[in-house]
Amino acid sequence: MKSKILVAIAATLALTACTTTNPYTGQSQISNTAGGALIGTGGGAVAGALVGAAVGGDPRVGALIGAGVGGLTGAAIGNYMDQQEAELRAQLQGTGVSVTRVGQNIILNMPSNITFATDQSTVNPGFNSTLVSVALVLKKFDKSIVDVYGHTDSQGDDAYNLSLSQRRAVSVATILANQGIDQRRFYIEGKGETSPIASNATEAGRAQNRRVEIQIAPING
């Protein structure tokens, strides 16, 4: 199982590498640009701490179940995700955001042409209401965890693209979290140009690769 660096809501945006201690395991781990980023709340969400890296199972699940959120089992998982998918499709119809079901997971694909201006990481003001509508569904269906991934095309400097993708993922996650969603549900990562979904040889392909993806998975417990 791959390592994940999970992030919670923090009072300020920080993108410089540092180490911290996982409050659940007591182990040290790398934070921020090593794989995730802290969310700058701007005062809208409760300040929190870095949750930390783990090999194997997702520590978010244990933390949330331990906090009384409760997990899903058996046929309840599929039914729960079906309902969440239906509400997301209703909310996102006509917005340019695609909703894809992969097994029990839901993937929202947000193309950069509707989310950000060129080379910017501040969400377009006109897209804020779309993210708020997503957050309303996520808040209602709280027995799920939320991964936010930023992606770029392959043009330009690799390190710059990675940083841009991180900042964009943080911007999207911040708006979602500021609607009152439990901070422990989030994982945020910028992937730069490493995960294309189309060819970078054409402008049409590059446009598809510039995106933010939100992956929603049930809490199994």
N, C-alpha and C positions, 0 to 999 in steps of 0.2 A: 504494500500500500504506500502511496506517495506521501511525503511530508506535506503538511499544510501549516501555514502561519495564519492564525485566526486573529481578527482584530475586532475590538469593541470601540465604542464611542469615546473620543478624547476631547479635551477642551480646545485643542489647537491642532491645526494641520501640521504634521511632521513627516518629512520625507528623507531625513538623513538617517543613515544606518546606526543602530545602537543595539545593546543587548538588554534584556529584561528577564525577570524570573516568572515562570509560569505559576500562578497562584494555586493551581490544582496539583501539579506534580513536583514543584520546587526546583525544576530544572531550568537552566539558562537557555535562552534561544535568541536568534537574530530576529530583529523586527524591521518594519518599514520597507525600504527598498529591496531587502532580501527576498521579498515575495509578496508583501502586502503593504498596506499603508494605513496610517491612522486617519480617522475621519474628523475633520474640523467641524464642530457642531455650530459654531456661531451663536451659542446660547439656546438653541432650540431643542437639544436633547440632553439627557442626563450624562454627565461626565463619567467615564469608565476607564478601565485599564486594559492593556494588551492581554488577551487570553492566552496566546502562546502557540508554540509548534508542537505537533505530535506525530508520531509514526504509528500507522495503524488506524484505529477507529477515530471518528470525529469527536473531539472533546466537547463540541457544542451540544451534542445529543445528551451526553451524560450531565452536563451542566444544566441544561434546560429541564430535563426530567427530574433532576435533583431539586430544582427550584419549584417543582410542582406543575410544570406545563403539561406533562403527560404525553405519552407516545401513542402511536397507532399500531395495530396488529391486524393480520389476516386481511379479510375482504374489506375491512374498514379503510385500509390504506387507499385502495383503488377508488372507492366511493368518495373519499375525502378529496383526493386529487382531481377526480372528475368534476366535482362541484367547483373547486378552485379554478380549474381550467375554464369552465363555462363562464364564470364571472369575469375572469381576465379577458376572455374573447369578447364579451359584451362591452367591457369598459374600453378596450383598445381598438374596436372596430373603426376603421377609417383614420387611424392615427399614424399609420406607416410602420407600426411595431408589429412584428410577426410573433405568433404564439405557436410553439411546436411541442408536441408531446413525445417524449422518448421514454418508454417504459412507464414508470411511476413518476418521472421527473417532468417538469415544465420548463421550457427555455423561451425567454423573451429576447428577441433580437432587435436592438435599437440602432439603426444606421446613423452614422455621424452626421449625415447631411440634414437630419431633422433634430439632432440633439445638441450639436456644437457648431460654432463658426469655425472656419478653417484655421487650424493651428491653435485653437483655443480650448480651454478646459472648463470654462464656465458654461453651464447648461443654458441653452437658448431660453429666454423668458417665456416664449410661446409654448415650450415643451414642459414647463413646470407642472401645468395642470394634468398632463398625461402621467407624469411620475406620481403626482398626488393620488390619481385614480388607481394606479398600481398599488400604492401604499395602503389605500383603503382596503383592498382585497387581501393583501399580505397581513394586515392587522387583524382582519376578521378570521383568516385561516392561520392561526398562530402555531399550529402543530406542523410547521415546516421550517426548514432552514434556507437561507438565501445567500447564494454566491454571486458576486458582482465582478465581472471580468472586463477589462478594457483591452481593445485590440486596435492596431494600426495596419497600414499597408507597409510595403518594404522600401518605399522611397525615403531618402534622408538617412541621417545617422542612427545607428541601432540604439545607442544609449539614449538619444533624445526621444526616439519613438517609444522606448520603454517608459521613460519618465512621463511623457504625454499620456500614454495609456493608463498609467497609475493615477495620474491626476484626474483623468476623466472618470475612471471607475469610482474614485473617492467622491467626486462631485455628485454622481448619480446616487451613490449609497447615502450620502449626507442628506439629500432631499428626502429619500425614503425614510431614513431613521428619524428625521425631524418631525415626522408625522406620528410619532409615538410608538414605533415598533421596537420591541425588545432588542437592545443592542447585541445581546449574546447570540442572536440568530445569524449575524452577518460574517461573511468572509469576503475580503476585497483583494483583488490582485490585478496588476497590470501585466499583460503578456506581450506587449509590444507587437512585433511583426511575426512572432513565432507560431501563431495558430491561424493561418489563412483558411478561408472557406471557399476561395476562388483564386484564379490565376492573378498574380501581380503583374503580368505582362501586358494587361490591357487596363484602360481607365475604368471600364465597367467592373472588372474584377477587383481592382483596387478599392473602388467605392464600396463593394460588398465587404471587403476586409476591414474597413474603418467602421468600427461598431463597438457598442457596449452590450454585453450579454448578461442577462440575469437568469441564473439557474436555480429553480426551486425544487427542493426534495423533501419528502415526508420525514418526520421524526419517527423512527421505528423504535418501539419500546414496549 
